[in-house]
Amino acid sequence: MSRTGDCFDNAVAESFFGSLKQERIHWRHYQTCFAAQQDVLHYISMFYNSHRLHLYLGV
């Protein structure tokens, strides 16, 4: 953990959640929590990990 006010701590996590919300969550209406969980897992495994560029990892 770094000091208070250091904005670089969570940059990667905040970028991921921002992408998730913008590309997936805001455009869907889920009937159940389970459906939402499955959709998010599908997004991560099928789209985010394989199609998005990961500049942080140098890929």
Backbone bond lengths (Angstrom), bond angles and torsions (degrees), N, CA, C in turn:
res aa  C-N    CA-C-N  psi(-1)  N-CA   C-N-CA  omega(-1)  CA-C   N-CA-C  phi
1 M - - - 1.452 - - 1.520 109.18 -
2 S 1.255 115.19 144.69 1.462 119.20 178.02 1.525 109.49 -107.30
3 R 1.290 113.74 -176.67 1.463 119.44 -178.07 1.530 112.53 -70.74
4 T 1.283 115.86 160.26 1.457 122.34 176.30 1.520 109.44 -60.82
5 G 1.326 115.93 136.11 1.453 120.41 178.46 1.512 113.84 93.80
6 D 1.326 118.54 -5.77 1.459 121.25 177.64 1.521 107.82 -83.05
7 C 1.311 116.72 106.08 1.459 120.89 -171.75 1.521 113.55 -80.47
8 F 1.324 119.06 -4.08 1.453 120.82 -176.17 1.525 112.86 -86.40
9 D 1.313 118.13 -8.03 1.469 122.21 179.98 1.509 112.84 -55.10
10 N 1.299 115.95 -56.35 1.454 122.08 -169.12 1.524 112.95 -106.42
11 A 1.309 117.66 20.06 1.462 120.12 -175.04 1.519 112.03 -60.04
12 V 1.315 118.18 -42.30 1.460 121.03 -178.69 1.526 110.66 -67.68
13 A 1.313 117.07 -46.31 1.467 120.89 179.64 1.529 110.85 -64.49
14 E 1.310 117.41 -42.29 1.458 120.24 179.92 1.521 111.10 -65.86
15 S 1.320 117.43 -36.56 1.460 121.09 177.05 1.526 110.54 -64.15
16 F 1.333 116.27 -44.01 1.472 119.97 179.12 1.521 110.91 -61.99
17 F 1.329 117.54 -49.86 1.460 119.65 -177.55 1.520 111.43 -66.20
18 G 1.321 117.68 -32.98 1.459 120.48 174.99 1.521 111.14 -63.48
19 S 1.337 116.77 -44.30 1.465 121.00 177.41 1.522 111.06 -63.92
20 L 1.313 116.54 -43.79 1.466 120.95 179.68 1.521 110.82 -59.17
21 K 1.300 117.25 -46.67 1.464 120.61 -178.72 1.520 111.01 -67.11
22 Q 1.329 117.09 -44.91 1.457 120.66 -176.09 1.525 111.97 -69.40
23 E 1.326 117.58 -40.84 1.456 120.64 -174.13 1.520 114.26 -89.30
24 R 1.329 117.99 -19.65 1.458 118.53 -172.41 1.525 114.15 -132.26
25 I 1.296 117.73 -58.74 1.464 121.88 -168.36 1.532 112.94 -65.07
26 H 1.313 118.02 -44.65 1.468 120.71 -174.92 1.524 113.10 -67.88
27 W 1.321 117.50 -17.37 1.462 120.51 -175.07 1.518 113.38 -102.79
28 R 1.324 117.44 4.33 1.457 120.80 -176.09 1.524 110.94 -124.74
29 H 1.310 115.84 153.59 1.465 122.71 173.84 1.519 106.79 -123.23
30 Y 1.318 116.82 119.10 1.458 122.17 -175.57 1.522 110.61 -100.01
31 Q 1.324 115.63 139.47 1.453 121.35 178.27 1.530 111.60 -78.64
32 T 1.340 116.46 -35.55 1.469 121.24 -177.31 1.526 109.74 -137.58
33 C 1.321 115.49 163.82 1.463 120.89 174.67 1.523 110.78 -63.46
34 F 1.320 116.04 -38.43 1.458 120.31 179.67 1.528 111.00 -61.22
35 A 1.308 117.20 -42.02 1.466 121.43 178.32 1.526 110.50 -62.59
36 A 1.320 116.89 -40.58 1.468 120.91 177.83 1.520 110.89 -64.84
37 Q 1.334 117.28 -43.46 1.463 120.88 178.91 1.520 110.98 -61.57
38 Q 1.325 116.75 -44.70 1.454 120.33 -179.42 1.524 111.51 -64.27
39 D 1.314 116.85 -39.47 1.459 120.59 179.35 1.527 111.28 -65.94
40 V 1.321 117.12 -41.56 1.465 120.59 178.88 1.526 110.16 -66.21
41 L 1.319 118.03 -42.41 1.463 120.60 177.09 1.522 111.41 -62.39
42 H 1.302 116.64 -40.37 1.465 120.77 177.31 1.527 110.29 -64.01
43 Y 1.315 117.74 -43.74 1.461 121.98 178.06 1.524 110.79 -58.54
44 I 1.325 116.72 -46.07 1.467 120.53 -178.08 1.521 110.66 -66.36
45 S 1.311 117.66 -49.06 1.467 120.30 -173.54 1.519 113.32 -75.99
46 M 1.318 118.31 -36.76 1.463 120.21 -174.29 1.527 114.12 -95.17
47 F 1.296 117.80 -31.41 1.467 118.77 -176.02 1.518 112.48 -110.86
48 Y 1.309 117.04 -57.72 1.463 120.51 -170.74 1.523 111.76 -61.96
49 N 1.318 118.03 -47.63 1.461 120.63 -177.09 1.523 113.29 -73.32
50 S 1.315 118.13 -27.03 1.456 118.95 -174.84 1.528 114.71 -102.99
51 H 1.320 118.58 -25.79 1.464 120.03 -174.32 1.526 114.58 -111.28
52 R 1.303 117.42 -27.39 1.462 119.85 -178.06 1.515 110.08 -79.20
53 L 1.314 116.99 142.48 1.457 120.57 174.51 1.515 109.38 -75.51
54 H 1.304 116.61 135.91 1.447 121.75 179.56 1.516 108.95 -110.30
55 L 1.305 115.58 81.65 1.461 120.79 -177.06 1.520 111.47 -62.91
56 Y 1.320 116.93 -30.89 1.457 121.18 179.59 1.526 111.08 -62.89
57 L 1.337 116.53 -34.19 1.456 121.61 -178.49 1.533 112.38 -91.15
58 G 1.316 116.51 -5.65 1.454 119.98 -179.63 1.517 113.45 79.56
59 V 1.335 117.04 19.96 1.470 120.62 -179.34 1.501 109.43 -99.96
